[in-house]
Amino acid sequence: MLNWLKLRTRPVALRRPPRGPLVTIERVSKRFGRGRGAVQALEPVDLTLDRGTTTAIVGPSGCGKSTLLRIAAGLETASAGSVLIDGEPPQQMRVRGEIAVAFQEAALLPWRTVDSNVRLARRLARMPPDQQAVDRLLGLVGLAGFEKARPAALSGGMRQRAAIARCLATEPRMLLLDEPFGAVDELTRRRLNLELPRLWTDGSTTTLLVTHSIQEAVLLSDEIVVMTPRPGQIDQRIAVSLPRPRTAALIESPAFLEIARTVGRALGIDSADTPGREQTDRHQPQPPKSAREAAA
């Protein structure tokens, strides 16, 4: 199992706790807009993310999954409630570069090389240059030899690998992933699901993942949070007690399939749909487009 503490070169890094932070979400709710056009995206949510674990959030589109993640990252303000990461608001950890976020789109700067995109993340986090750490990280995500390539020359999967490397370059204690593999093809997605989690599941990082894939949720997480349709609330919390590192063979195991079926039932999906992406959207009334986008 890879240990990202080995990449730390600053003396101050040795004083960081060896485990990921404890994240406490208390009575967090979110309402977009005012008056008759307001959309209640989240009802009060209470959730604790244990140190060094990966928690996946699943639920129908518009239930507030991404909104909750953005609030946890300090990128969105809750209408009520609080998020504390080791007793601090997310904004304080962001200033220190201890939070990293990866979205569905890689969002690499197109005029910079892969190497330059990753180095920029360290500079923005006020971390000293460390070319050796950057090179090692790019090698670990399978981009050795592509350091000087620009994003336009990379495949979708390679760009997403670069985006994950950019996140991990700041040695975050808190990692937030919002459908990070949703923009790549199924074969690439499966490969990334199997290879990349080994980079952050050593316990030094606490991870929150939003996904529409039941299989991905089971494969990557220690716990799955199932949310209700909008306004989103936590419906169920399902433990994923499977050994790590997780392999392709595990996906066909009875234990894996039983957890996937449990999540599928919680989402109201027929068992035949369970192994793939959730299908709950087809049963949900759709709000106006602007409200639906706000509450995603």
C-alpha positions in Angstrom: 0.0 0.0 0.0 1.4 3.3 -1.0 2.1 5.9 1.7 1.9 9.5 0.6 3.8 10.6 3.7 6.9 9.4 2.0 6.5 12.2 -0.5 6.6 14.9 2.1 9.8 16.9 2.1 8.9 19.9 4.2 9.8 19.7 7.9 6.3 20.9 8.8 4.8 17.9 7.0 6.2 15.6 9.7 3.9 17.3 12.2 0.8 16.5 10.2 -1.4 13.7 11.7 -0.7 10.3 10.0 -4.4 9.7 9.6 -7.0 11.6 7.5 -9.2 14.1 9.4 -12.5 13.5 11.1 -15.2 15.2 9.2 -18.4 16.2 10.9 -21.4 17.4 9.0 -24.2 18.7 11.3 -27.7 19.7 10.2 -26.5 21.0 6.9 -29.3 22.2 4.6 -29.3 24.2 1.3 -31.9 26.3 -0.4 -31.3 27.9 -3.7 -33.2 31.1 -4.6 -36.0 32.9 -2.8 -39.8 33.1 -2.8 -41.9 30.8 -5.0 -39.0 29.9 -7.3 -36.8 28.7 -4.4 -35.5 25.1 -4.5 -34.8 23.2 -1.4 -31.8 21.1 -2.5 -30.9 19.6 0.9 -32.9 18.9 4.1 -30.8 18.8 7.3 -28.1 16.3 6.8 -26.0 14.7 9.6 -23.0 12.7 8.6 -19.6 11.8 10.0 -16.7 10.6 7.9 -14.3 8.6 9.9 -10.6 9.2 9.7 -8.8 7.8 6.7 -12.0 6.3 5.1 -13.7 6.7 1.8 -17.4 7.4 1.8 -19.5 7.3 -1.4 -22.7 9.2 -1.9 -25.3 7.8 -4.3 -28.8 9.0 -5.2 -31.0 10.3 -8.0 -29.9 13.3 -10.0 -31.0 16.5 -8.3 -30.9 15.1 -4.8 -28.1 17.3 -3.6 -25.1 15.0 -3.8 -22.8 17.5 -5.5 -24.2 20.3 -3.4 -23.3 18.5 -0.2 -19.8 17.7 -1.5 -19.2 21.4 -2.5 -20.4 22.5 1.0 -17.9 20.0 2.5 -15.2 21.5 0.3 -16.0 25.0 1.3 -17.0 25.9 -2.2 -20.6 26.4 -1.4 -22.2 28.0 1.6 -24.8 26.0 3.5 -28.2 27.7 4.3 -28.0 26.2 7.8 -25.7 23.8 9.7 -22.0 23.4 9.8 -19.1 21.3 8.4 -16.0 20.8 10.6 -12.8 19.0 9.5 -10.8 18.2 12.6 -12.7 21.0 14.3 -12.0 23.6 11.6 -14.2 24.9 8.8 -13.2 23.7 5.3 -12.0 27.2 4.3 -9.1 27.1 6.8 -7.9 23.7 5.4 -8.2 25.0 1.9 -5.9 27.9 2.7 -3.3 25.4 3.9 -3.8 23.3 0.7 -5.1 20.3 2.7 -8.3 19.9 0.7 -8.3 18.8 -3.0 -11.3 18.5 -5.3 -11.6 16.6 -8.6 -14.7 17.0 -10.8 -16.0 15.1 -13.8 -14.1 17.3 -16.2 -10.3 17.3 -15.7 -10.1 21.1 -16.2 -6.4 21.1 -16.9 -5.0 24.3 -18.1 -4.6 23.7 -21.9 -1.5 25.8 -22.4 0.4 24.0 -19.7 2.0 20.6 -19.9 1.0 17.7 -17.7 4.1 18.4 -15.5 3.3 22.1 -15.3 -0.3 21.5 -14.3 0.7 19.3 -11.4 3.5 21.7 -10.3 1.1 24.6 -10.4 -1.1 22.9 -7.8 1.8 22.8 -5.4 2.6 26.4 -6.0 -1.0 27.5 -5.5 -1.0 25.6 -2.2 2.1 27.6 -1.1 4.2 24.4 -1.2 7.8 24.5 -2.2 8.8 23.0 -5.6 9.5 19.3 -5.5 10.1 17.9 -9.0 11.1 14.5 -7.6 7.7 14.2 -5.9 5.9 15.3 -9.0 7.8 12.9 -11.2 7.0 10.0 -8.9 3.4 10.9 -8.7 3.0 11.0 -12.5 4.7 7.7 -12.7 2.3 6.2 -10.1 -0.7 7.4 -12.2 0.8 5.9 -15.4 1.8 9.2 -17.1 5.6 8.7 -17.1 6.8 9.7 -20.5 3.9 12.2 -21.0 5.2 14.9 -18.6 5.7 17.4 -21.4 2.5 16.6 -23.3 -0.4 19.2 -23.3 -3.9 18.1 -22.4 -5.1 18.2 -26.0 -2.6 15.4 -26.8 -4.0 13.1 -24.1 -6.9 10.7 -24.1 -9.8 11.3 -21.7 -8.5 8.7 -19.3 -5.1 10.2 -19.3 -6.4 13.7 -18.7 -8.3 12.3 -15.7 -5.2 10.6 -14.4 -3.4 14.0 -14.6 -6.3 15.7 -12.8 -6.0 13.1 -10.0 -2.2 13.6 -9.9 -2.8 17.4 -9.6 -5.1 16.8 -6.6 -2.7 14.5 -4.9 0.3 16.7 -5.5 -0.7 18.9 -2.6 -0.7 15.9 -0.3 -4.3 16.6 0.8 -5.7 15.3 4.0 -9.2 15.6 2.6 -10.0 14.5 -1.0 -13.4 15.2 -2.6 -14.3 13.5 -5.9 -17.4 14.5 -7.8 -18.0 11.9 -10.6 -14.2 12.0 -11.4 -14.5 9.1 -13.9 -17.9 10.0 -15.4 -16.4 11.5 -18.6 -14.4 8.5 -19.7 -15.5 5.3 -21.4 -16.5 2.2 -19.4 -13.3 0.3 -19.9 -11.1 3.2 -18.9 -13.4 3.9 -16.0 -13.0 0.3 -14.7 -9.2 0.5 -15.0 -9.1 3.8 -13.1 -11.4 2.5 -10.5 -9.0 -0.4 -9.9 -5.7 1.4 -10.1 -6.0 5.0 -8.7 -7.7 4.4 -5.3 -4.5 2.7 -4.1 -3.0 6.2 -4.1 -5.4 7.6 -1.4 -6.7 4.6 0.6 -3.7 4.2 2.8 -5.5 6.0 5.7 -3.7 9.3 5.4 -6.6 10.9 3.5 -10.3 11.1 4.2 -12.2 10.9 0.9 -15.8 11.8 -0.1 -17.0 10.5 -3.5 -20.1 11.3 -5.4 -21.0 8.8 -8.1 -24.0 7.5 -10.1 -22.5 4.0 -10.4 -23.3 1.4 -7.8 -20.4 -0.8 -8.8 -18.0 2.1 -8.5 -19.4 3.0 -5.0 -18.9 -0.5 -3.7 -15.5 -0.9 -5.3 -14.1 2.4 -3.9 -15.7 3.0 -0.6 -15.8 1.9 3.0 -19.3 3.2 3.4 -22.1 4.1 1.0 -24.6 6.9 1.8 -27.9 6.6 0.0 -29.8 9.8 -0.4 -33.5 10.4 -1.1 -34.9 12.3 -4.1 -34.8 16.1 -3.7 -34.9 17.6 -1.2 -32.0 15.3 -0.4 -31.8 13.5 3.0 -29.8 10.5 4.1 -31.9 7.4 3.6 -29.5 4.6 4.4 -25.8 4.1 5.3 -24.4 0.8 4.1 -21.0 -0.5 5.3 -18.6 -2.0 2.7 -16.5 -4.5 4.6 -14.4 -5.8 1.7 -10.7 -6.3 1.8 -8.2 -3.9 0.2 -6.7 -3.6 -2.3 -9.8 -4.4 -4.3 -9.3 -6.3 -7.5 -11.3 -7.1 -10.7 -12.0 -10.6 -9.4 -13.7 -9.1 -6.3 -16.4 -7.6 -8.4 -17.8 -11.0 -9.2 -17.7 -12.2 -5.6 -20.9 -13.0 -3.7 -20.0 -10.5 -1.0 -19.5 -7.7 -3.5 -22.7 -8.5 -5.4 -24.8 -8.7 -2.2 -23.6 -5.2 -1.2 -24.5 -3.9 -4.7 -27.9 -5.5 -4.5 -28.5 -3.9 -1.1 -27.6 -0.5 -2.5 -29.8 -1.1 -5.5 -32.8 -2.0 -3.3 -32.2 1.2 -1.2 -32.4 3.1 -4.5 -35.5 1.4 -5.6 -33.8 -0.3 -8.6 -34.7 -3.7 -10.0 -32.0 -6.3 -9.2 -31.2 -6.6 -12.9 -30.0 -3.0 -12.9 -27.9 -3.3 -9.8 -24.4 -4.0 -11.2 -24.4 -0.9 -13.4 -25.2 2.7 -13.1 -28.3 3.7 -11.1 -31.5 4.3 -13.0 -33.5 6.2 -10.4 -33.8 9.4 -12.5 -36.4 7.8 -14.8 -38.9 7.7 -11.9 -38.4 11.2 -10.6 -40.5 14.2 -11.6 -38.2 16.8 -13.2 -38.1 20.4 -11.8 -37.6 23.3 -14.2 -34.1 23.2 -15.8 -32.6 26.1 -13.8 -33.7 24.6 -10.5 -32.5 21.1 -11.5 -29.1 22.4 -12.4 -28.8 24.3 -9.1 -29.7 21.4 -7.0 -27.6 18.7 -8.8 
